[in-house]
Amino acid sequence: MRSMELSVEHRDRIVSRHRSGEGYQNISAALKVPKNTVASIILKLKKFGTTKTLPRAGRLAKLSNRGRRALVREVTKNPMVTLTEFLCRDGRTFQNNNHLCSTPPIRPFW
């Protein structure tokens, strides 16, 4: 079973103790964190320059948070609206998805 992720403040405390010259074992004993966790946090700091949680690998979201809110708001007002109607009506929210407003060309099947 995996444990919970440490908070940013907790990770920053580990980094500040490391920068002040404390060793991994002293940091882990003082903050009651496994030595392996302290080592991985400091390694992440050296590699990426930050202790924040970085985005995971995977496909990017099609909609931004703003676009998702606009879509929910519109569907709440008018449940019968289709996606094509919505995208063509409100192009400024979905500028990257304008290709959905036009039909794709029909290609012959050879």
C-alpha positions as CSV (number, residue, x, y, z in Angstrom):
1,M,0.0,0.0,0.0
2,R,1.3,3.4,-0.9
3,S,1.5,6.2,1.6
4,M,0.2,9.7,1.2
5,E,2.2,12.4,-0.5
6,L,4.0,14.9,1.7
7,S,2.8,18.5,1.7
8,V,4.8,21.2,0.0
9,E,5.6,22.8,3.4
10,H,6.9,19.5,4.7
11,R,9.1,19.0,1.7
12,D,10.4,22.6,2.0
13,R,11.3,21.9,5.6
14,I,13.3,18.9,4.5
15,V,15.1,21.0,1.8
16,S,15.9,23.9,4.2
17,R,17.4,21.4,6.7
18,H,19.5,19.9,3.9
19,R,20.7,23.3,2.8
20,S,21.7,24.1,6.4
21,G,24.0,21.1,6.3
22,E,22.1,18.4,8.1
23,G,22.4,14.8,6.9
24,Y,19.7,12.5,5.7
25,Q,19.5,10.5,8.9
26,N,19.3,13.6,11.1
27,I,16.5,15.1,8.9
28,S,14.5,11.8,8.9
29,A,14.8,11.4,12.7
30,A,13.8,15.0,13.4
31,L,10.8,15.1,11.0
32,K,9.8,11.5,11.5
33,V,10.0,10.8,7.7
34,P,11.8,7.7,6.2
35,K,15.3,8.2,5.1
36,N,14.5,7.0,1.6
37,T,11.8,9.7,1.3
38,V,14.3,12.4,2.4
39,A,16.7,11.2,-0.2
40,S,14.1,11.1,-3.0
41,I,12.9,14.7,-2.2
42,I,16.5,16.1,-2.3
43,L,17.2,14.1,-5.5
44,K,14.1,15.6,-7.0
45,L,15.2,19.1,-6.0
46,K,18.6,18.6,-7.6
47,K,17.1,17.2,-10.8
48,F,14.1,19.5,-11.4
49,G,14.9,22.5,-9.2
50,T,11.6,22.3,-7.3
51,T,9.8,20.3,-4.7
52,K,6.3,20.9,-6.1
53,T,4.4,18.0,-7.5
54,L,5.1,17.8,-11.2
55,P,2.5,16.8,-13.8
56,R,2.4,13.1,-14.5
57,A,2.9,11.6,-18.0
58,G,-0.2,11.1,-20.0
59,R,-2.6,12.7,-22.5
60,L,-3.3,16.4,-22.0
61,A,-6.8,17.5,-21.1
62,K,-9.0,18.5,-24.1
63,L,-10.8,21.2,-22.1
64,S,-9.3,23.8,-19.8
65,N,-11.0,24.5,-16.5
66,R,-12.6,27.6,-17.9
67,G,-14.0,25.6,-20.9
68,R,-15.3,22.9,-18.7
69,R,-17.2,25.4,-16.5
70,A,-18.6,27.1,-19.6
71,L,-19.8,23.7,-21.0
72,V,-21.4,22.7,-17.7
73,R,-23.1,26.1,-17.5
74,E,-24.5,25.9,-21.0
75,V,-25.7,22.3,-20.6
76,T,-27.4,23.2,-17.4
77,K,-29.3,26.0,-19.2
78,N,-30.0,24.0,-22.3
79,P,-29.7,20.2,-21.9
80,M,-30.6,19.5,-25.6
81,V,-27.6,21.5,-27.1
82,T,-25.2,19.4,-29.2
83,L,-21.5,19.7,-29.0
84,T,-21.2,21.0,-32.5
85,E,-23.8,23.7,-31.8
86,F,-22.1,24.7,-28.6
87,L,-18.6,24.9,-30.2
88,C,-19.8,26.9,-33.2
89,R,-21.8,29.3,-31.0
90,D,-19.0,30.0,-28.4
91,G,-15.8,29.9,-30.5
92,R,-13.8,32.2,-28.2
93,T,-13.9,29.7,-25.3
94,F,-12.9,26.8,-27.5
95,Q,-10.5,28.4,-30.0
96,N,-8.4,25.2,-30.3
97,N,-11.4,23.1,-31.1
98,N,-12.8,25.1,-34.1
99,H,-12.1,22.1,-36.3
100,L,-15.1,20.5,-34.8
101,C,-17.4,23.1,-36.2
102,S,-16.7,22.2,-39.8
103,T,-17.3,18.8,-41.3
104,P,-14.2,16.8,-42.3
105,P,-13.7,16.2,-46.1
106,I,-15.1,13.0,-47.4
107,R,-12.4,10.8,-48.8
108,P,-13.0,7.9,-51.2
109,F,-12.4,4.4,-49.9
110,W,-10.1,2.6,-52.4
